[in-house]
């Protein structure tokens, strides 16, 4: 079946067929060719319980800066057109387009499962990322509060955490993050892809505005929380020229370090992003695709370890050099303070039984 086009305020404009089933869900009739005189129709987000029995995942990728991650949600309301996590929804029998951003699986038991994970005798503390896949502070976190409760578990156990988000909602939890930072237990990474609010609204329709993310960096920094700005992804031909301005703004806001990742278009991310380009920047699509192929050895994606985050070729080297120069100029080329693992204590088990030693 071919891609089915929809009209919505979401990041995805198509429903690519599930690569495992080959099926694509039917598109509601009122999302196809709506009356132009009517307001845009917005498909409602649906939430369903996720009955996972484990909540901490382990990866061995040499390209990822953490070994363990905790994901309170599957799918993400932010709806970023470029999101590398979109294909994970296909494991649920759903699609990587509209389903990914409108059908969210909620791990209500995550705090309990997390506490049980940390209570295991064999657990020796390593930093755990919130989250490795979808954003832990996506809009529904306001209602469900699962990320906050997981942080409470981590704080009580002295478990170091690293947070990756593009949502200013993270500042809600400064009352937890500040004391954790004092004990060397937390870093926060705030993603800033562009400073252009119109581009951000089109590209990341339900994420925080760029100015709000910078204010979040400032609030966290003022609370003593170590913050890294992530210019991720850098989209060749579209956002790469903003690297100097983003790094300057992040430094002004209080970031202590910076990182960047080049755009990745694995699997069913590619058709979603290409359709978004066609709908949003048809006049720039040719240039952007040419630049992407420049940094991916003539392809749209390269999944090879060691290259997938940085790309190859002259243009990729120019982007990397531009980032290095301005990160160094603004003092963002170092790391964040080390974690302190000495605070860790196994929490009580499910029966409330603590340890004698």
C-alpha positions as CSV (number, residue, x, y, z in Angstrom):
1,X,0.0,0.0,0.0
2,X,1.2,3.5,-0.7
3,X,1.6,6.4,1.8
4,X,-1.8,7.9,2.7
5,X,-1.7,11.7,2.8
6,X,-3.5,13.6,5.6
7,X,-4.1,17.2,6.5
8,X,-3.4,18.0,10.2
9,X,-1.5,20.3,12.5
10,X,0.9,17.4,13.3
11,X,4.4,16.9,12.2
12,X,3.6,13.9,10.1
13,X,1.7,14.4,6.8
14,X,1.5,10.8,5.8
15,X,0.9,7.3,7.2
16,X,3.7,5.2,5.9
17,X,2.9,1.5,5.9
18,X,4.2,-0.5,8.8
19,X,7.3,-2.3,7.6
20,X,6.5,-5.5,9.5
21,X,2.8,-5.9,8.5
22,X,2.8,-3.9,5.2
23,X,-0.5,-2.4,6.3
24,X,-1.5,1.2,6.7
25,X,-4.4,2.4,8.8
26,X,-7.3,4.1,7.2
27,X,-7.3,7.8,7.4
28,X,-10.5,9.4,8.8
29,X,-12.5,11.0,6.0
30,X,-12.6,14.4,7.7
31,X,-8.8,14.6,7.5
32,X,-8.8,14.3,3.7
33,X,-9.4,17.4,1.6
34,X,-11.1,19.3,4.4
35,X,-13.2,22.3,3.4
36,X,-10.7,25.2,3.2
37,X,-13.2,27.5,4.8
38,X,-13.3,25.4,7.9
39,X,-10.7,25.6,10.8
40,X,-8.0,22.9,10.5
41,X,-9.1,19.6,12.0
42,X,-6.7,18.2,14.6
43,X,-6.7,14.5,15.3
44,X,-7.0,13.9,19.0
45,X,-4.3,12.2,20.9
46,X,-5.2,8.8,22.4
47,X,-3.5,7.4,25.5
48,X,-3.3,3.7,26.4
49,X,-1.7,1.8,29.2
50,X,1.6,0.1,28.5
51,X,1.9,-3.2,30.5
52,X,5.7,-3.6,30.1
53,X,7.2,-5.7,32.9
54,X,10.6,-3.9,32.7
55,X,11.3,-0.2,32.3
56,X,15.1,0.2,32.0
57,X,16.7,-0.7,28.7
58,X,20.3,-1.4,27.9
59,X,22.2,-0.5,24.8
60,X,25.7,-1.2,23.6
61,X,25.9,1.3,20.8
62,X,29.3,3.1,20.6
63,X,27.5,6.2,19.3
64,X,25.2,6.7,22.3
65,X,26.6,8.4,25.4
66,X,24.8,6.2,27.9
67,X,24.3,2.5,28.5
68,X,21.0,2.5,30.3
69,X,17.8,4.4,29.6
70,X,14.3,4.7,31.1
71,X,11.4,5.7,28.8
72,X,8.1,6.5,30.6
73,X,6.2,6.8,27.2
74,X,6.1,5.2,23.8
75,X,5.4,7.6,21.0
76,X,5.8,11.4,21.4
77,X,3.2,14.2,21.2
78,X,5.9,16.7,20.1
79,X,5.5,15.3,16.6
80,X,9.0,16.3,15.3
81,X,9.1,15.6,11.6
82,X,12.7,14.3,11.8
83,X,12.3,12.1,14.9
84,X,14.6,9.1,14.7
85,X,12.4,7.2,17.2
86,X,9.4,7.0,14.8
87,X,10.1,3.5,13.6
88,X,9.8,2.1,17.2
89,X,6.1,2.5,17.0
90,X,6.0,-0.1,14.3
91,X,6.8,-2.8,16.9
92,X,3.4,-2.0,18.4
93,X,1.7,-2.6,15.1
94,X,1.2,1.1,14.5
95,X,2.7,3.5,11.9
96,X,5.6,5.8,12.2
97,X,3.6,8.8,10.9
98,X,0.5,10.1,12.6
99,X,0.2,7.1,15.0
100,X,3.6,7.9,16.5
101,X,2.4,11.3,17.7
102,X,-1.2,10.6,18.4
103,X,-1.3,7.1,19.9
104,X,0.8,7.3,23.1
105,X,1.5,4.3,25.3
106,X,1.9,5.3,28.9
107,X,3.9,3.3,31.4
108,X,1.9,4.0,34.5
109,X,3.9,1.4,36.5
110,X,7.3,2.9,35.5
111,X,8.1,4.4,39.0
112,X,7.4,1.0,40.7
113,X,9.3,-0.9,38.1
114,X,12.2,1.5,38.3
115,X,12.4,1.1,42.1
116,X,12.4,-2.6,41.7
117,X,15.2,-2.4,39.1
118,X,17.3,-0.3,41.5
119,X,16.6,-2.7,44.4
120,X,18.2,-5.7,42.7
121,X,21.4,-6.9,44.4
122,X,23.2,-7.1,41.0
123,X,22.6,-3.4,40.2
124,X,25.8,-1.4,40.3
125,X,25.0,2.2,39.6
126,X,25.6,3.6,36.1
127,X,24.0,6.8,34.9
128,X,20.5,6.2,33.5
129,X,19.0,8.4,30.7
130,X,15.5,9.9,30.8
131,X,14.8,9.1,28.0
132,X,16.7,7.2,25.4
133,X,13.9,7.3,22.8
134,X,11.0,9.7,23.3
135,X,10.8,12.9,25.3
136,X,10.1,12.3,29.1
137,X,8.6,15.9,29.3
138,X,6.3,15.7,26.3
139,X,3.0,17.5,27.0
140,X,1.1,14.5,28.6
141,X,3.7,14.5,31.4
142,X,1.7,17.4,32.8
143,X,-1.2,15.1,33.4
144,X,0.5,11.8,34.2
145,X,3.6,12.9,36.1
146,X,5.5,9.7,35.5
147,X,8.8,11.3,34.8
148,X,8.6,13.3,38.0
149,X,7.8,10.2,40.1
150,X,10.8,8.3,38.5
151,X,13.0,11.2,39.5
152,X,11.7,11.0,43.0
153,X,12.8,7.3,43.0
154,X,16.2,8.2,41.7
155,X,16.7,11.0,44.2
156,X,15.7,8.8,47.1
157,X,18.2,6.1,46.0
158,X,21.0,8.4,45.0
159,X,20.9,7.1,41.4
160,X,22.6,9.4,38.9
161,X,20.4,10.5,35.9
162,X,20.8,12.3,32.7
163,X,17.8,14.0,31.1
164,X,17.3,14.8,27.4
165,X,14.4,17.0,26.5
166,X,13.2,19.9,24.3
167,X,10.3,20.8,26.6
168,X,10.4,23.7,29.1
169,X,8.2,21.5,31.4
170,X,11.5,20.2,32.9
171,X,11.6,23.3,35.1
172,X,8.6,22.1,37.0
173,X,10.9,19.6,38.6
174,X,13.6,22.0,39.8
175,X,12.6,21.2,43.3
176,X,13.9,17.7,42.7
177,X,16.7,18.5,40.2
178,X,18.3,21.2,42.3
179,X,19.0,19.0,45.3
180,X,20.1,16.1,43.1
181,X,22.6,18.4,41.4
182,X,24.0,19.4,44.7
183,X,24.8,15.7,45.2
184,X,26.2,15.3,41.7
185,X,23.3,13.1,40.6
186,X,21.9,14.8,37.5
187,X,22.7,16.5,34.2
188,X,20.1,18.0,31.9
189,X,20.4,18.2,28.1
190,X,18.1,20.7,26.4
191,X,17.7,20.3,22.6
192,X,17.6,23.5,20.6
193,X,17.4,22.9,16.8
194,X,16.6,26.4,15.7
195,X,16.1,29.9,17.0
196,X,13.4,30.6,14.4
197,X,10.0,30.3,16.1
198,X,8.1,29.8,12.9
199,X,10.5,27.0,11.7
200,X,10.3,25.4,15.1
201,X,6.5,25.5,15.1
202,X,6.4,23.8,11.7
203,X,9.2,21.3,12.4
204,X,8.4,20.4,16.1
205,X,4.7,21.4,16.3
206,X,4.1,20.6,19.9
207,X,7.5,21.1,21.5
208,X,8.5,24.2,23.4
209,X,9.3,27.3,21.5
210,X,13.1,28.2,21.2
211,X,12.9,31.1,23.5
212,X,11.1,29.0,26.1
213,X,13.9,26.4,25.9
214,X,16.5,29.0,26.5
215,X,14.5,30.3,29.5
216,X,14.5,26.7,30.8
217,X,18.3,26.5,30.5
218,X,18.5,29.7,32.5
219,X,16.2,28.5,35.2
220,X,18.0,25.2,35.5
221,X,21.4,26.9,35.5
222,X,20.3,29.4,38.2
223,X,19.2,26.4,40.3
224,X,22.7,24.9,40.0
225,X,21.7,22.1,37.6
226,X,24.5,21.4,35.0
227,X,23.0,21.9,31.5
228,X,24.3,21.0,28.1
229,X,22.7,22.4,24.9
230,X,22.2,19.8,22.2
231,X,22.0,21.2,18.7
232,X,20.2,18.1,17.5
233,X,19.6,17.4,14.8
234,X,21.5,19.7,12.6
235,X,19.7,19.6,9.3
236,X,22.0,20.3,6.4
237,X,20.8,23.1,4.1
238,X,18.2,24.2,6.6
239,X,19.5,24.7,10.2
240,X,23.3,24.3,9.9
241,X,23.9,28.0,9.5
242,X,22.3,28.6,12.9
243,X,25.0,26.8,14.8
244,X,26.9,30.0,15.9
245,X,23.8,31.8,17.0
246,X,22.4,28.8,18.9
247,X,25.6,28.3,20.8
248,X,25.9,32.0,21.7
249,X,22.3,32.0,22.9
250,X,22.8,28.8,25.0
251,X,25.9,30.2,26.6
252,X,24.1,33.4,27.5
253,X,21.3,31.4,29.0
254,X,23.8,29.5,31.3
255,X,24.6,26.2,29.4
256,X,28.0,24.7,30.4
257,X,28.6,22.4,27.5
258,X,27.3,21.7,24.0
259,X,26.8,18.7,21.7
260,X,25.5,18.2,18.2
261,X,24.1,15.4,16.1
262,X,23.6,15.4,12.3
263,X,20.1,14.6,11.0
264,X,19.4,10.9,10.7
265,X,16.6,9.5,8.5
266,X,16.5,5.8,9.3
267,X,13.8,3.5,7.9
268,X,10.3,5.1,7.9
269,X,11.6,8.4,9.2
270,X,12.7,9.2,5.7
271,X,9.3,9.3,4.0
272,X,7.8,11.3,6.9
273,X,10.5,13.9,6.8
274,X,10.6,14.1,3.0
275,X,6.8,14.6,2.9
276,X,7.2,17.4,5.5
277,X,9.8,19.1,3.4
278,X,7.6,18.9,0.4
279,X,4.6,20.4,2.2
280,X,6.6,23.0,4.2
281,X,9.6,24.1,2.2
282,X,9.0,22.9,-1.4
283,X,11.3,25.6,-2.7
284,X,14.2,24.4,-0.5
285,X,13.6,20.7,-0.7
286,X,16.0,20.1,-3.5
287,X,18.8,21.9,-1.7
288,X,18.2,20.2,1.6
289,X,18.1,16.7,0.0
290,X,21.3,17.4,-1.9
291,X,23.0,18.5,1.3
292,X,21.8,15.4,3.2
293,X,23.2,13.2,0.4
294,X,26.4,15.2,0.6
295,X,26.9,14.1,4.2
296,X,25.6,10.5,3.8
297,X,27.8,9.3,0.9
298,X,25.0,9.9,-1.7
299,X,22.2,8.3,0.4
300,X,19.6,9.7,2.7
301,X,20.8,7.7,5.7
302,X,23.9,5.8,6.9
303,X,23.4,3.6,9.9
304,X,27.1,2.7,10.3
305,X,28.4,3.1,13.8
306,X,31.0,5.9,14.0
307,X,29.3,7.7,11.1
308,X,25.6,7.8,11.7
309,X,25.8,10.7,14.2
310,X,28.3,12.8,12.3
311,X,28.2,12.0,8.6
312,X,31.1,11.9,6.2
313,X,32.5,14.1,3.4
314,X,33.6,17.7,3.0
315,X,30.3,19.3,4.0
316,X,29.9,17.2,7.1
317,X,33.5,18.2,8.1
318,X,32.5,21.9,7.5
319,X,29.5,21.6,9.8
320,X,31.6,19.8,12.5
321,X,34.4,22.5,12.2
322,X,31.8,25.3,12.5
323,X,30.4,23.6,15.7
324,X,33.9,23.2,17.2
325,X,35.0,26.7,16.6
326,X,31.9,28.3,18.2
327,X,31.7,25.8,21.0
328,X,35.3,26.7,21.9
329,X,34.6,30.4,21.5
330,X,31.8,30.3,24.0
331,X,33.5,27.9,26.4
332,X,31.1,25.0,25.7
333,X,33.6,22.5,24.4
334,X,34.2,20.9,27.8
335,X,32.1,18.4,29.7
336,X,29.7,18.6,32.6
337,X,30.8,17.8,36.2
338,X,31.3,14.1,36.9
339,X,28.5,12.1,38.6
340,X,28.9,11.1,42.2
341,X,28.0,7.4,42.6
342,X,28.8,7.3,46.3
343,X,25.3,8.4,47.3
344,X,23.7,5.3,45.8
345,X,21.8,3.0,48.2
346,X,19.5,0.1,47.0
347,X,15.9,1.1,47.8
348,X,13.7,-1.3,49.7
349,X,12.2,-4.2,47.7
350,X,8.6,-4.5,46.7
351,X,7.7,-5.8,50.2
352,X,9.4,-2.8,51.8
353,X,12.3,-4.9,53.0
354,X,15.5,-3.0,53.3
355,X,19.1,-4.2,53.6
356,X,20.9,-4.9,56.8
357,X,24.3,-4.2,55.2
